[in-house]
Amino acid sequence: MNQTLNLPAFEHQIVEKAGKQLIFDVFRKKYVSLTPEEWVRQHFLHWIVREKAYPAGLIAVEASLVYNKMARRADAIVYGRDGKALMIIECKASEVKITQDVFDQAAMYNFPMGVRYLVITNGVDHYCCFRENNAWTFLDDVPDYHKLDNRSQT
């Protein structure tokens, strides 16, 4: 995968099976299909674990949720040490533009979860929003985990 992302490289394992490339996902502990979106997700998740001190064990990848009686999957959900969902992360392939529709999709996933943070990334552009009093505010950066976890308690 030769996509240029606005994220640091990380050590990864890629294999080929039946003509398909697979990447080892340390979060799910298995090889998964290496799609452009997966490439972004793996880079972003490794970045928040390494640079923002997010505990890998508190990140659920392709987490199931239900919205309007329909099963959906969030790209990733970050949990607090108390088990409460803190953040939904929505990843898109690097060539996908981040539009209002992408934010609407992530916000829809949030209805059943009620998280206070949403992150949208295509690996090039990263947007982080914080919800307070039912209003979303864009943050300058993705907060470190300890700030995220502490802020969620207020």
N, C-alpha and C positions, 0 to 999 in steps of 0.2 A: 504494500500500500504506500503510495508516494504522495500523499496529500500533505501540503504544508499547513501546519496548524500553529496557532498562537499559544502553544503549550509546550513544555519541555518534553524531550524524549524520555522514555522509560524502558527498563529491561522487559522484553516480552518474548514469548515463544509462539512462533507461527509454524504450522504444519500444513501439508497438503494431503487431502484424502478425497478420492474419487473426483479429482479435478477441482476441488473447492479448497480455498484457503480457510484455515481455522486458527483462531488465536486463543491462548489459554487465558481464561478469566479467573483471576485469583479470588474474586469476590464470590463467584458461583462455584469455584473449584472444578471447572470443566472447560473443555474446548468448545467454542461457539463459532458460528459462521462469521468470518471477517468481512462485514459490510462497511461501507463508508461511515454509517452512523455508529457502528460498534467501535471503529477506530477512534472516533471522537470521544465516545463514552469512556473507553479504556484510558485514553490520555487524560481526560478531565478528572476521572476518579482517582487515578494515580497521583495527579497533581494535588488534589485537595488532601489526600492522605499524607503525602510527603511534605508539601509546603504549607498546608493550613491545619495540620495536626488532627484531621478527621480520623476517628478510629474505624479501621476497615471493617471490623465486626459489627459496626452500627450503620452500615450502608447496605441496603437491600437493592439488588439489581433486578430490573423487570418485575417490580413488585405489583402484585395483583390488587385491584381495587374495584369497587362497583359504583357506577354512576348511572342514575335513572334505570336501575335494574339491568344494566349492561356491564359485562365484565370488560375491564380496561387494564392496561399495564403502564405504570409509570416507569420511565427509563431508570430512575434511581430515587430512593427515598432515604434520607438521613434521619436517624433516630437519636434522641437524647438518651442519656444514661438511665433515665427512668422508663424508657421504652416508648415514649411519646414521639410521634413523627414531628420533625422540626423543619424539614426542607424537602421539596420536590425538585428534582433535576430533570430537565427535558433536553435531550440531545438530538441534534439534526446533523446530517452530512454537511461537510464543509461548503459544498456548493449551494446549499439551501439557504436562502435569505431569511433572516429573522423578521417576521412580519407580525401584524396584530393577530392573525389567525393562529400563529404558533403560541403567542401569549394566551389567547383564548383557550387553546387546547390544554395548556398547563393549568390555567385557572379552573377549567372544568374538572381536571383531576383533583384539584384541591378541595372541591365542595365536600366530598366525603371525609377528607383528611383534616382540613382546617389548619394547615401549617401556616407559619408566619413568614416563611422564606420560599421564594421560587427562583430557580436559576434556569436560564435558557442559554444554550451554547450551540454553536456550530463548529466549535474548535478554533474559530478565528475571532468571532465576537462573543463575549460572555456578558450576560445581563443578570443582575441579581436584584430582586425586589424584596422589600420587607413590608408586611401588612400590619398596620396598627389602626385600630378603630375603623375597620372595614375600608381603609384607604391604602393603596399600594404606593410605596416610595422606592425609586431606583436608588441603589447604593453605588458608590464609586468602585467597590471591589467586593469579592466574595469574602465574608468575614472568616477569621480563624474559628475553629470549632469551639474553643472555650468561650469566645464572645457570643457565638450563636446560641450555645447552650445556656449561658447566663442571661442573655437578652430575652430568651424565650420564657424565662421564669418571672419576668417583671410584668 
